[in-house]
Structure formats: structure tokens, C-alpha cells
């Protein structure tokens, strides 16, 4: 499971245990910065996509084109929450207690550096050549001068980290609609389009090519726990129905990424094509 998928799992599968899926609860611990996080805006409760200004639902949530499989999705959401509550969250808290903030930041930087490889590849596939060149430059600089990515030297050379590109975004640029929202076991929130794109994301992640099994398992484990720890503080932002909160935040974030930040706050827009944004 790659680092980006891990983030999604925690942010949606686990946020609800106080947001079961990603986080840092220690108030005295500085949050870890990850290069592909959501834009720095305040998180506010999100209305149902089909609601008027007063918040009144205009259509049952399980019958609209955004979330037609809500019965299954809620059951899987509950399952993911239990996995996080009894396994991932305790491990993440222990990791935070035992490691200093600078160490966690270095680990996050290293994994972000690895993900710049598929970022560059998807940038090329989307025709975003300047972004692909930037990501390639970041990999070269941080891998060499930044001690295998532990230090983000590239940002001081004008090569700022982007929001990240994945194959789901590439399919969106190619005109593939998002399809219904779906919660995947152990992975969390997704859409039909992003689910289909997962195998490509896995096989373009350099971590998938570590041949020595103990090393591969250690890298994956550290990636998951470090990502989970980095989201512990987000538990405090969840309000109302946690399933709906996380679903809407996820869909907003995907819409933001697909459109490179050029989005309109229009949940009530026409959903006739079965797509949520793009």
C-alpha cells in the first residue's frame, strides 16, 4: 500500500474514531508535514451535496448519484474504524511518544520524495510537463543532496512540493468520470474511477520494487504508521455524522486535485453524469 493510499485510509476510514484514520493526539507534539496534504484552509462541516442553504436534504443520501452504495459503504467504514481503533491508532500513538518531531519529519520527507516519482510520471501523462519537470528535479536534488530525501533541499532551490498526481487524476484528465463513491477495505474512501486506478498507483510506487522482503515490509509498515501519526490532530476537526463528513471532505479534496485548485464551491451543481465534480 503506497503512502498516498495510506493517507486516504486514515483520513477516511479512521477519522471517525475521533476520525479513525490518521492523526496525532499528543498536544505537545508538533504535527508532521506531508507534502501531499490538503490545502491549508479551515475545515468546516460539509452539507449534503443535495441540500438547500438551510441544510435540509433534498434527496435521500443513499439514492443520489454521489453515494448510491451508502449501506455497504457505512458497513465498510465501521470495519475500517475498528481496525484503526485497535491496531493503527495505538501504534501511531506509540510511534509519536518514542520518536522526536524532527525524526518523523525526516521520515515523511523521505516517503514524499519517493512519491515524486509517480507524481512526475502522471504529470507527463496529463500533459503537465512543467510540473513533471519540477517533480523530477525534486527527486534528483533531494535524493542526492537531501540524504535520500530526508531533507527537503529542493524547496530552498525554488522546487516547491506540489499537491501530488496519481493515476486517478490522470484518468479524470483523460475524461473518465469519477463514478459512485465507495469505501474500500483497509484503504478507505475512494470512487469507482480511483479504485480502478489503484493497481497503476501501486506499480508506479518505487517501494513496490524492493526485493528483500523484510526491508519491503519494514518500509511499508513505517510508511503506514508515520502517515497515521501525522493525522492524529485531525480527529478534533470532525463534527456531525463522521461518515458524511469524511465522504464530503474526500470528494472535495479529489475535486480540488483534479482541477489543480480551480474549483467552485457548488455541491448543488448538476450531477446528471454521475460524477462528483470531475
C-alpha positions in Angstrom: 0.0 0.0 0.0 1.6 3.2 -1.0 1.9 6.3 1.2 -0.8 8.3 -0.6 -3.3 5.4 -0.2 -2.4 5.1 3.4 -3.2 8.8 3.9 -6.6 8.3 2.4 -7.3 5.2 4.6 -6.5 7.1 7.7 -8.3 10.3 6.7 -11.5 8.4 5.9 -11.5 5.0 7.4 -10.3 6.1 10.7 -11.1 9.7 11.3 -14.4 8.7 12.9 -13.0 7.2 16.0 -12.3 10.7 16.6 -11.6 10.4 12.9 -10.3 7.0 12.9 -7.8 7.1 10.2 -5.0 9.5 10.5 -3.7 11.6 13.3 -1.6 12.8 16.1 -3.2 13.2 19.5 -0.3 14.3 21.6 -0.8 18.1 22.2 2.8 18.6 22.9 4.0 17.0 19.7 4.4 19.1 16.6 2.4 17.8 13.6 4.3 16.2 10.8 4.1 17.9 7.5 3.4 15.8 4.5 3.9 17.1 1.0 0.6 16.0 -0.4 -1.8 17.3 2.1 -5.0 19.2 1.6 -4.7 23.0 1.1 -4.3 25.0 4.4 -7.8 26.0 4.9 -10.0 25.7 7.9 -12.1 22.5 7.9 -15.8 23.2 8.3 -18.8 20.8 8.5 -19.9 20.0 5.0 -23.5 19.9 3.9 -25.0 17.0 2.0 -24.4 17.5 -1.8 -28.2 17.7 -2.3 -29.1 20.2 0.4 -30.5 23.6 0.4 -29.0 26.6 2.2 -30.8 25.8 5.4 -29.3 22.3 5.4 -32.5 20.5 4.5 -31.8 17.3 2.5 -33.5 17.5 -1.0 -32.8 13.8 -1.7 -32.1 10.7 0.3 -28.3 10.3 0.6 -28.4 6.6 -0.5 -30.4 7.4 -3.6 -28.3 10.1 -5.2 -25.6 9.6 -7.8 -22.8 10.5 -5.4 -23.2 7.7 -2.9 -25.7 5.1 -4.1 -23.9 2.3 -2.2 -24.2 4.0 1.2 -25.4 0.9 3.0 -22.3 -1.1 2.0 -20.0 2.0 2.5 -21.1 2.6 6.0 -20.6 -1.0 7.0 -17.1 -0.9 5.5 -16.4 2.4 7.1 -17.3 0.8 10.5 -15.0 -2.1 9.8 -12.1 0.2 8.9 -12.7 2.2 12.1 -12.4 -0.9 14.2 -9.1 -1.9 12.6 -7.7 1.6 13.2 -9.0 1.8 16.8 -7.5 -1.5 17.9 -4.3 -1.5 15.7 -3.2 1.5 13.8 -4.1 4.3 16.2 -2.3 2.7 19.2 0.8 2.0 17.1 0.7 5.6 15.9 0.5 7.0 19.4 3.4 4.8 20.5 5.4 6.0 17.5 4.8 9.6 18.4 5.8 9.0 22.0 9.0 7.3 21.1 10.3 9.5 18.3 11.1 13.2 18.2 9.3 15.5 15.8 12.4 16.1 13.6 12.7 12.3 13.1 9.1 12.0 12.0 9.5 15.0 9.7 12.5 13.3 8.1 10.6 10.1 7.5 7.7 12.0 6.0 10.2 13.8 3.7 11.8 10.6 2.6 8.4 9.0 1.6 7.3 12.2 -0.1 10.5 12.1 -2.1 9.7 8.6 -3.3 6.2 9.6 -4.3 7.6 12.4 -6.5 8.5 9.6 -9.0 4.8 8.6 -9.8 3.9 12.3 -9.5 6.3 13.1 -12.4 5.1 10.1 -14.4 1.4 11.1 -14.1 2.3 14.7 -14.8 3.7 13.6 -18.2 0.6 11.5 -18.9 -1.6 14.5 -18.1 0.4 16.9 -20.2 1.6 18.9 -17.2 5.2 19.0 -18.3 6.3 21.8 -16.1 5.0 20.1 -13.1 6.6 16.8 -14.2 9.9 18.6 -14.6 9.7 20.1 -11.2 8.9 16.7 -9.5 11.8 15.1 -11.4 14.1 17.9 -10.2 12.9 17.4 -6.7 13.7 13.7 -6.8 17.2 14.3 -8.2 18.1 17.1 -5.7 16.6 15.6 -2.6 17.9 12.0 -3.3 21.4 13.3 -3.6 21.8 16.5 -1.6 18.9 15.7 0.8 20.2 12.4 2.1 17.8 10.2 0.2 15.0 12.7 0.7 15.3 13.0 4.5 16.0 16.7 3.9 13.8 18.7 1.5 16.7 20.7 0.0 14.8 21.2 -3.3 12.2 23.6 -1.7 15.1 26.0 -1.0 16.0 25.9 -4.6 12.6 27.0 -5.9 11.3 23.5 -6.4 8.3 23.5 -4.1 6.4 20.3 -3.5 3.1 20.1 -5.4 -0.2 18.6 -4.3 0.7 15.3 -6.0 -0.5 13.5 -9.0 -1.9 9.9 -9.2 -3.4 7.8 -11.9 -7.0 8.5 -10.8 -6.3 12.2 -11.6 -4.8 11.1 -14.9 -8.0 9.2 -15.8 -10.0 12.3 -14.9 -7.9 14.5 -17.2 -8.5 11.9 -19.9 -12.2 12.4 -19.5 -13.2 9.4 -17.2 -16.0 10.3 -14.8 -15.5 9.6 -11.1 -18.4 7.3 -10.7 -20.0 6.5 -7.3 -18.3 7.0 -4.0 -17.0 3.7 -2.4 -15.3 2.8 0.8 -12.6 0.1 0.3 -11.5 -2.3 3.0 -8.3 -1.2 4.7 -7.9 1.6 2.2 -10.9 3.8 2.9 -12.7 6.4 0.8 -12.4 6.2 -3.0 -14.5 6.5 -6.1 -15.1 3.9 -8.8 -12.6 5.7 -11.0 -9.9 5.9 -8.3 -10.4 2.3 -7.4 -9.7 1.2 -10.9 -6.6 3.3 -10.9 -5.2 1.7 -7.7 -3.2 -1.1 -9.4 -1.3 1.5 -11.6 -0.6 3.6 -8.5 0.8 0.6 -6.7 3.0 -0.5 -9.6 4.4 3.0 -10.2 5.4 3.4 -6.5 9.1 2.7 -6.2 8.5 1.0 -2.8 6.8 -1.9 -4.7 10.2 -2.8 -6.2 12.1 -3.5 -3.0 13.1 -7.2 -3.5 14.2 -8.0 0.0 11.0 -9.0 1.8 11.9 -7.9 5.4 13.1 -4.5 4.1 9.9 -4.1 2.0 7.7 -5.0 4.9 9.5 -2.6 7.2 9.3 0.3 4.7 5.6 -0.3 4.2 4.9 -0.6 7.9 6.8 2.6 8.8 5.1 4.4 5.9 1.6 3.5 7.2 2.4 4.2 10.9 4.1 7.5 10.1 1.2 8.6 7.9 -1.3 7.6 10.6 0.6 9.6 13.2 0.7 12.7 11.0 -3.1 12.9 11.0 -3.8 12.4 14.7 -4.6 16.1 15.2 -7.3 16.0 12.5 -9.6 14.0 14.8 -10.5 17.3 16.5 -12.0 18.7 13.3 -14.6 16.0 12.8 -18.2 17.0 13.5 -21.7 15.7 13.0 -22.1 12.4 11.1 -18.4 11.3 10.7 -19.2 9.1 7.7 -20.7 12.0 5.8 -18.1 14.5 7.0 -15.2 12.3 5.7 -17.0 11.4 2.5 -17.6 15.0 1.6 -14.1 16.1 2.6 -12.6 13.3 0.4 -14.7 14.2 -2.6 -13.9 17.9 -2.2 -10.2 17.1 -2.0 -10.3 14.9 -5.1 -12.2 17.6 -7.0 -9.6 20.2 -5.9 -6.7 17.9 -7.1 -8.2 17.0 -10.4 -8.8 20.7 -11.2 -5.5 21.9 -9.8 -7.2 24.0 -7.2 -9.5 25.7 -9.7 -12.9 24.6 -8.3 -16.2 26.1 -7.4 -18.0 25.5 -4.1 -21.1 24.1 -5.8 -22.3 21.0 -4.2 -25.7 21.6 -5.6 -24.5 21.5 -9.2 -26.0 19.2 -11.8 -25.0 15.6 -11.0 -26.7 14.1 -14.1 -23.5 12.5 -15.4 -22.9 10.6 -12.1 -19.7 12.4 -11.4 -18.8 14.5 -8.4 -17.0 17.5 -9.8 -14.7 15.7 -12.2 
